[in-house]
């Protein structure tokens, strides 16, 4: 089951949600949602090996509930699905939402 997209709320993100959005926005860490045939959902990305720390070369799972919440509130979006017999995979992307329009009175005051 895919979640429906709603308009982005005006409320600020929690620190953990902001970290998730930062990960999704980073072009070096493509994030994917895998929906298995049984309905299990998993958001994850590949973490490359970092020779400085000796860590990496593994998949990193992201919290499903938090990612689903970001999707349902319009903070992240999903690409077209890639369907396999046992699973469906979506690329997770930051949601492109237009900037809030600047009120006319504010624009006039700034121009003066």
Buried (B, 14 or more C-beta within 10 A) or exposed (E): EEEEBEEEEEEEBEEEBEEBBEBBEEEEBEBBBBBEEEEEBBBBBBBEEEEEEEEEEEEEEBEBEBBBBBBEBBBBBBEEBEEEEEBBBBBBBBBEEEEEEEEEEEEEEEEE
